[in-house]
Amino acid sequence: MTGLLLIFIGAGVGGVLRNLVGMAAIRFFGTAFPFGTFLVNVIGCFIIGCAAGWLTMRVEHMWAGHARFFIITGVLGGFTTFSSFSLDAAVLVERGELGLAALYVGGSLVLSLAAVFGGLALVRAVA
């Protein structure tokens, strides 16, 4: 139960941070390019790399699991799921599973875009 609570709180923090970065990006860069999402994804990927690397070196500490729940699943999950996607792809590459990594990245990109277009088409057809 503690893990779920940490994820819940972290996701709220991450969601608020995502919104703040998005609003700041619109203020500074305008809306011609989705800089807010772009920045959130890059920042989130950097932070998840740091957090995953640091936490794997600290596995022996009893709070490492709680930190993982709060930071990686909670805060970064609320901030950007692209960081989790990127970490999963990096783990596959580091394991030498290049084919699976390519399938995961390519499949995620193609199927996710197809799902968005499919959802848009469905709603437009029904509306």
For each residue, the residues with C-beta under 8 A, 3 or more apart:
1: 4 5
2: 5 6 66
3: 6 7 65 66 69
4: 1 7 8
5: 1 2 8 9
6: 2 3 9 10 66 69 70 74
7: 3 4 10 11 69 70 73 74 77
8: 4 5 11 12 74
9: 5 6 12 13 70 74
10: 6 7 13 14 69 70 71 73 74 75 76 77 78
11: 7 8 14 15 73 74 75 77 78
12: 8 9 15 16 78
13: 9 10 16 17 74 75 78
14: 10 11 17 18 74 75 76 77 78 79 80
15: 11 12 18 19 78 79
16: 12 13 19 20 78
17: 13 14 20 21 75 78 79
18: 14 15 21 22 40 78 79 80
19: 15 16 22 23
20: 16 17 23 24
21: 17 18 24 25 36 39 40 43
22: 18 19 25 26 36 37 40
23: 19 20 26 27 36
24: 20 21 27 28 36
25: 21 22 28 29 35 36 38 39
26: 22 23 29 30 31 35 36
27: 23 24
28: 24 25 35
29: 25 26 32 33 35
30: 26 33
31: 26
32: 29
33: 29 30 38
34: 37 38
35: 25 26 28 29 38 39
36: 21 22 23 24 25 26 39 40
37: 22 34 40 41
38: 25 33 34 35 41 42
39: 21 25 35 36 42 43
40: 18 21 22 36 37 43 44 79 80 82
41: 37 38 44 45 80 82 83
42: 38 39 45 46
43: 21 39 40 46 47 79 80
44: 40 41 47 48 76 79 80 82 83
45: 41 42 48 49 80 82 83 86 87
46: 42 43 49 50
47: 43 44 50 51 76 79 83
48: 44 45 51 52 72 76 83 84 86 87
49: 45 46 52 53 87 90
50: 46 47 53 54
51: 47 48 54 55 67 68 71 72 76
52: 48 49 55 56 72 87
53: 49 50 56 57
54: 50 51 57 58
55: 51 52 58 59 64 67 68 71 72
56: 52 53 59
57: 53 54
58: 54 55 61 64 67
59: 55 56 64
60: 64
61: 58 64
62: 65
63: 66 67
64: 55 58 59 60 61 67 68
65: 3 62 68 69
66: 2 3 6 63 69 70
67: 51 55 58 63 64 70 71
68: 51 55 64 65 71 72 73
69: 3 6 7 10 65 66 72 73 74
70: 6 7 9 10 66 67 73 74 75
71: 10 51 55 67 68 74 75 76
72: 48 51 52 55 68 69 75 76 77 84
73: 7 10 11 68 69 70 76 77
74: 6 7 8 9 10 11 13 14 69 70 71 77 78
75: 10 11 13 14 17 70 71 72 78 79
76: 10 14 44 47 48 51 71 72 73 79 80 83 84
77: 7 10 11 14 72 73 74 81 84
78: 10 11 12 13 14 15 16 17 18 74 75
79: 14 15 17 18 40 43 44 47 75 76 83
80: 14 18 40 41 43 44 45 76 83
81: 77 84 85
82: 40 41 44 45 85 86
83: 41 44 45 47 48 76 79 80 86 87
84: 48 72 76 77 81 87 88
85: 81 82 88 89 108
86: 45 48 82 83 89 90
87: 45 48 49 52 83 84 90 91
88: 84 85 91 92 104
89: 85 86 92 93 101 104 105
90: 49 86 87 93 94
91: 87 88 94 95
92: 88 89 95 97 98 100 101 104
93: 89 90 96 97 98 101
94: 90 91
95: 91 92
96: 93
97: 92 93 100 101
98: 92 93 101 102
99: 102 103
100: 92 97 103 104
101: 89 92 93 97 98 104 105
102: 98 99 105 106
103: 99 100 106 107
104: 88 89 92 100 101 107 108
105: 89 101 102 108 109
106: 102 103 109 110
107: 103 104 110 111
108: 85 104 105 111 112
109: 105 106 112 113
110: 106 107 113 114
111: 107 108 114 115
112: 108 109 115 116
113: 109 110 116 117
114: 110 111 117 118
115: 111 112 118 119
116: 112 113 119 120
117: 113 114 120 121
118: 114 115 121 122
119: 115 116 122 123
120: 116 117 123 124
121: 117 118 124 125
122: 118 119 125 126
123: 119 120 126 127
124: 120 121 127
125: 121 122
126: 122 123
127: 123 124
